[in-house]
Amino acid sequence: MSTLWFCFLAVMVAVYVVLDGFDLGVGALHVPLARTDEEREEATAAIGPVWNGNEVWLLASGGVLFLAFPKAYASAFSGLYFGLIIVLWLLVGRGLALEMRHQIDHPLWRTACDTVFWLSSGALALVFGVALGNVVRGVPLDARGYFSLPLFHILNWYALLIGAFGLLVLAAHGAAFLAWRATGEFQARAARTARRLWVAEAVLVVVLAWPTYHVRHSMLTTFGDHPWRIVFPLIAVVALVGMFVYQRREAWLAAFAASALFIVGLLTTMAAGLYPSILPARAGQPHGLTVDNAASGHHALTTALVWWPIGMVLAAVYFTFAYRMFFRTERAPRVGGA
Amino acid sequence: MSNYVLVDRLQFAFTVTYHYLFPILTMGLAVFIFWLKTVSYFGREDHRFPLWRKTQTERDAYEGAARFWAKIFAVNFAVGVVTGIPMEFQFGTNWASFSNYAGGVIGQTLAMEGVFAFFAESVFLGIFLAGRGRVSAGIHWLSSLFVWVGSWLSGFFIIATDAWMQHPVAYDVNHGRAELNSLWGLLTNPWLPWQYLHNMGGAAITGAFVLAAMGALYLLLGRHPQFSRVCVRVGIIGALIFTTLQVFPTGDRSAHNVARYQPPSFAAMEGMFETAKGAPLVILGNPNTEQRRLDSSLAMPHFLSFLTSHNWNEQLIGLNQIPPNRWPDSVPLVYYAYHIMVGLGTILLAIAALGVLLLWRGKLFESRAMLWVLMLAFPFTYIANIAGWITAETGRQPWVVFDVLRTNDAASPASSVPAGTGIFTLLGFCGLYLFVGILYLVLILRIVNEGPEEAEARTTSVGAAAMT
């Protein structure tokens, strides 16, 4: 039962990263890529109606973690205290910059909001990667299941590498989205950026395999023990190839979808490598939290199994409806006519 | 109490109180935006239902008012969302022991809030704000309904969580952790319905008085007369409905629940230091915890016993029968917060009743004195809402889960989050929220200054998408 909830949690996190990932990526590229006021208008208008809904997946994922694995929730959030609080402050700043950008019609105000939006989006993409890196590396859990990592220990070399990779993947995801949605010169620039970022992604995904094996052997050995799990990294590889092919063909919607699939492949690979741990101890240390010792009671998990799928179906219906409405047209028309 | 627990309490109290200022208006306005949209959508000149018998001009005024309030709603909602996200994470960051203990129960309601309320609310708000002109009038009306339902559903799951902390039900303790044994039991907690309705009524009262205040402001300034009359009319009628319901039945039943399930909180709220038969209802007075009595009190004899049990001579338990280690940390705080809430609620009910009387006699829009009162009344609805929450949350102390888990045992371990760390992030939140508050006021005042006729010039990024 707790294994099932581990899978649900992995799915929800993957949906979150795919959906909020493209608006974070658009944000991370905002100032360097969108150069004129019209282009920035176009970028923020493209994600404006959906970013808040996308971010709800983060809250819902947090809710499912709290519901199914309260001990992991309590331990991870208090142990990574500063990291979490920084995420919160960045989320506040980013949300406000995006929502308030149109409230005052002055170029200086828009520039200020654009800068906050750009920096906080990039920093969030980095910090989310750092958090995942720390989970993969393991944390120094004590016998009660708690730990404490000061800020500069959260920012260790492995976590920073994964953070940089996360930033890159989401930026590429955002670039693919813009290459699909934007128009004119802006679209061409986004397409060029997406192609360049693809090369970096392909290189880093190979390079990072070694340090990942170094910090946690099970991230690779799991595939020897359970050969069927090789399907997850395979998804990532196929998606990476697919991205390349569709980018060449200028089929940007397909390239964007491939990028989404790539993210799903990466995250499920990570989940498969961690399982049955949910918050592992450092390599060689005891007291790691697993899906068994961190899970809620059996009744809580079975009860939630009744209502959770209903909620997910409803959410899927809402999102399909809203996305069809907002992304119905082939391309968002340029603001200011023409 | 250890220092780090105090810091965690201060931080949560500050961030949750600040956050809640925005959902009060979100949940309150959602009711009235739906009301305005409904009249505008269903109104016909020959409708057999008198409330919907409206001319085209009147319907346009209601539609215009809905559009104006949607702009305020959008800014308010955005600030509510960004200040709300920290709340869900703070259970883990600052209250890890509580999360570990109670996650098996309240994880249900918090996760349900995410999947049932937040998704609906965020998606339909996007459609409501950006969909004008893109979707049919019927779908647009429906989206205003879903925004209301979504925001009230969100409130329901949060109150369900708090109700469990006030009156824990439907759980067993296993390996030192609470485990749910019935979701049905959790959602039919006897504490829940009245606390929920009382809380939502408080939000609706704020929405009503804000509507009336905006209309009153414009009438006093001599601007936008048609829009203002709609706002004052709907606001004052809504205010009378919801202030009345707030006293009876929701306030009355909530007090019964406190008396029945939390005798220490009830005794503190009423300033009852001694057990008494035929207990008096205290109108004024100052609790003196050292002497254990109420100084300079003005009280109505036997009324408290009657209100609580419908028996003039019922015996009510005083603090003297409760061990001091089960008293709320600060009896005066609970007492004063409760009396401020009740006092303001009574005054607001009187204002609403007077307003409706003047409206009925057709004198409201000419009475400048009454318009001044309406314009200045709305901040007190916020104070009453917050005072009510202070009563509930400090009344429950020294427990975080009543009679089960003490607040002292609920915080994150000092090794993970020492007091200094908590102070650092508390100050960070203070600074960030100061900036957020200034920004909020500037943006709201700009919308107010532009007025309702500046139709859709600027809304949020959501609105900007609609213009493309």
Interface residues (C-beta under 8 A of the other chain):
Chain A: E41 T44 A45 A46 I47 G48 P49 V50 W51 N52 G53 E55 V56 L58 L59 A60 G62 G63 V64 F66 L67 A68 F69 P70 K71 Y73 A74 S75 A76 F77 S78 G79 Y81 F82 L84 I85 V87 L88 W89 L91 V92 G93 G95 L96 L98 E99 M100 R101 H102 Q103 I104 D105 D142 R144 G145 Y146 F147 S148 S296 G297 H299 A300 T303 A304 W307 W308 G311 M312 L314 A315 Y318 F319 F321 A322 M325 F326 A332 P333 R334 V335
Chain B: A74 V75 A78 V79 V81 V82 T83 I85 P86 E88 F89 F91 G92 T93 N94 A96 S97 S99 N100 A102 G103 G104 V105 G107 Q108 L110 A111 M112 E113 G114 V115 F116 F118 F119 A120 S122 V123 F124 L125 G126 I127 L129 A130 G131 R134 V135 D172 N174 R177 E179 L180 N181 S182 L183 S412 P413 S415 S416 V417 T421 T425 G428 L432 V436 L439 L443 R446 R458 T459 T460 S461 V462 G463 A464 A465 M467 T468
